[in-house]
Amino acid sequence: MQGTLVSPYIGSSVLLLSLLLLLVVKKRQNRGNTQ
């Protein structure tokens, strides 16, 4: 029972982390282009 309840939370957390990483990379690229 716990596995079925935990799996969705792990999936959502991974998606959020990936989105945050993409935002950070874009910001770094923008800074590099401006400078």
Secondary structure, DSSP 8 states (H G I E B T S, - for coil): -HHHHHHHHHHHHHHHHHHHHHHHHHHHHHHHHH-
